[in-house]
Amino acid sequence: MEGGALPYRPEALERRNANYAQRLAVDPFNLHTVGDPEAKCYAPGVPRAMYMPYPFQIVQMPEKILIVFGYSNISRYIQLENHEEAPIDFWMGWSNGHWEGDTLVVDVTGFNGLTWLDRAGNFTSSALHVVERYTPVGPNTIMYEATVDDPEVFTRPWTLSFPLYRRLEANVQLLDFRCVPFTEEYIYGSLAKEGSFVKKGS
């Protein structure tokens, strides 16, 4: 991330600190506001989906680009033509893209305000606006850059960047990572009868 610490508004920083303190807490009757949404298998949003430790595949078509993520069977379309505003709010936002030379520029809006940026409690609101830039810098590398603008949370826009690397193994495949079976106790444990979940290490 450029510039060091995230430029939080004071009231938003208080919420970030509260998020951090409750990052592994769960309330089955209030799943959207307590604990990290990604730990409960919700879609991670943008830009978080791009730096999670799971592979994804980019499929280029004439009028749109599809990004398919191994994590929790998530996908997103980047519309290259017939740009429209988001019809509703989404976990992954609504993506309109265009080319500037070899760089794909993607304007992402229409977020539902429920995603976090990481497991440290950093978050965004439904006012989030992300501009992504995908620039090839070699046959197997794309430089990814995202500028995050959320006036309800941050005092100014900020930018992060990192390289994306192509997997070069022979016959590489994108496999689903379905996380729900690993989080049942985390999400539903307080609702279950004692002893109904298998304990860790047993």
C-alpha positions in Angstrom: 0.0 0.0 0.0 1.3 3.4 -0.8 1.7 6.0 2.0 1.7 3.7 5.0 -1.3 3.6 7.3 -4.8 3.7 5.9 -6.2 7.3 6.1 -9.2 6.6 8.3 -11.8 9.1 9.4 -11.8 9.1 13.3 -15.2 7.5 13.7 -14.3 4.9 11.1 -11.0 4.1 12.9 -13.1 3.4 16.0 -15.2 0.9 14.1 -12.0 -0.7 12.6 -10.7 -1.2 16.1 -13.9 -2.8 17.2 -13.9 -5.0 14.1 -10.4 -6.2 15.0 -11.4 -7.0 18.6 -14.4 -9.1 17.3 -12.8 -10.5 14.1 -13.3 -14.1 15.1 -16.6 -13.5 17.0 -19.8 -14.8 15.5 -23.5 -14.1 16.2 -25.7 -16.5 14.1 -28.6 -14.0 14.4 -26.4 -11.1 13.2 -23.9 -12.6 10.7 -23.4 -9.4 8.7 -22.1 -7.1 11.4 -20.0 -9.3 13.8 -16.8 -10.9 12.7 -14.9 -11.1 9.4 -17.3 -11.8 6.5 -14.7 -13.8 4.6 -14.1 -16.1 7.6 -17.9 -16.9 7.3 -17.5 -17.7 3.5 -19.1 -14.6 2.2 -17.7 -13.1 -1.1 -14.6 -11.1 -0.2 -15.3 -8.1 -2.4 -12.9 -6.0 -4.5 -10.0 -5.5 -4.1 -9.7 -8.2 -1.4 -10.6 -11.1 -3.8 -7.5 -10.2 -5.8 -5.0 -10.7 -3.0 -6.5 -13.7 -1.2 -4.3 -16.8 -1.3 -6.4 -18.7 -3.7 -6.0 -19.0 -7.5 -8.3 -17.4 -10.1 -8.7 -17.5 -13.8 -9.2 -14.6 -16.2 -11.3 -15.3 -19.3 -11.3 -12.6 -22.0 -14.2 -12.3 -24.4 -15.0 -9.6 -27.0 -17.5 -7.7 -24.9 -16.6 -8.7 -21.3 -14.0 -10.3 -19.1 -14.9 -13.0 -16.6 -12.8 -13.6 -13.5 -13.5 -16.9 -11.8 -12.2 -17.5 -8.3 -11.5 -20.8 -6.7 -12.6 -19.4 -3.4 -16.2 -20.3 -2.6 -17.2 -20.5 -6.3 -17.2 -16.7 -6.8 -17.0 -14.9 -10.1 -17.2 -11.4 -11.5 -17.9 -9.9 -15.0 -16.2 -6.8 -16.2 -18.4 -5.2 -18.9 -16.3 -3.7 -21.7 -19.3 -2.4 -23.7 -22.8 -1.0 -22.8 -21.6 0.3 -19.5 -24.4 0.7 -16.9 -24.8 1.7 -13.3 -25.2 -1.2 -10.8 -28.9 -2.3 -10.7 -28.5 -3.3 -7.1 -25.7 -3.5 -4.6 -23.4 -6.6 -4.7 -20.7 -8.2 -2.5 -18.3 -8.0 -5.5 -19.5 -4.7 -6.8 -20.4 -3.9 -10.4 -17.5 -3.6 -12.9 -17.3 -1.6 -16.0 -14.0 -1.7 -17.9 -12.1 -0.1 -20.8 -8.7 -0.3 -22.4 -6.0 2.4 -22.1 -3.4 1.0 -24.4 -2.4 -2.4 -22.9 -3.9 -1.5 -19.5 -7.3 -2.8 -18.6 -9.0 -0.1 -16.4 -12.0 -1.2 -14.3 -14.4 1.1 -12.5 -16.1 -0.8 -9.7 -19.1 0.6 -7.8 -22.4 -0.8 -6.4 -21.0 -2.4 -3.3 -23.2 -3.6 -0.4 -20.9 -2.2 2.3 -20.6 -5.6 4.1 -17.1 -6.6 3.1 -13.7 -6.2 4.9 -10.3 -5.6 3.3 -8.6 -8.1 5.5 -8.8 -10.1 8.8 -7.5 -7.1 10.7 -10.9 -5.4 10.6 -10.2 -2.9 7.9 -13.5 -2.3 6.1 -15.3 -0.2 3.5 -18.9 1.1 3.1 -21.5 1.0 0.4 -20.0 4.3 -0.9 -16.8 2.5 -2.0 -15.5 3.2 -5.4 -12.5 1.2 -6.7 -10.5 1.9 -9.9 -8.4 -1.1 -10.9 -5.6 -1.2 -13.4 -4.3 -4.5 -14.9 -1.1 -3.9 -16.8 0.9 -6.8 -18.4 4.6 -6.4 -17.6 5.8 -9.8 -19.0 4.4 -12.9 -20.6 3.4 -14.4 -17.2 3.0 -11.3 -15.0 0.3 -8.6 -14.7 0.9 -5.6 -12.4 -2.4 -5.0 -10.4 -3.2 -1.6 -9.0 -6.4 -0.5 -7.1 -7.3 3.0 -6.0 -9.8 2.9 -3.1 -12.1 5.8 -2.6 -14.6 5.7 0.2 -15.5 9.1 1.7 -17.6 7.6 4.5 -14.5 5.7 5.8 -11.3 7.4 4.5 -10.2 11.0 4.4 -8.7 10.5 0.9 -8.3 7.9 -1.8 -5.4 5.5 -1.4 -3.7 3.0 -3.7 -2.3 -0.6 -3.4 -0.4 -2.5 -6.0 1.2 -5.9 -6.5 2.0 -8.4 -9.3 -0.2 -11.2 -10.4 1.6 -14.3 -11.6 0.4 -16.9 -14.1 0.5 -20.5 -12.8 2.9 -22.4 -15.1 2.4 -26.0 -14.0 1.4 -28.4 -16.7 -2.3 -29.1 -16.9 -3.0 -26.6 -14.1 -6.7 -26.5 -13.1 -8.8 -24.1 -11.1 -10.3 -26.0 -8.2 -13.2 -24.9 -6.0 -12.4 -24.1 -2.4 -15.7 -24.5 -0.7 -15.1 -23.2 2.8 -18.6 -23.9 4.4 -17.8 -27.4 5.8 -14.8 -25.9 7.6 -16.8 -23.1 9.3 -20.0 -24.8 10.5 -18.9 -24.9 14.1 -17.7 -21.2 13.8 -21.1 -20.1 12.4 -23.6 -22.4 13.9 -21.8 -23.9 17.0 -23.7 -21.7 19.5 -27.0 -23.0 18.1 -26.1 -26.7 18.2 -26.6 -29.1 21.1 -23.5 -29.7 23.1 -21.3 -32.4 21.5 -23.0 -32.3 18.1 -19.9 -30.9 16.3 -16.7 -32.9 16.1 -14.1 -31.2 18.2 -10.7 -30.2 16.7 -8.1 -32.9 17.0 -10.7 -35.7 17.5 
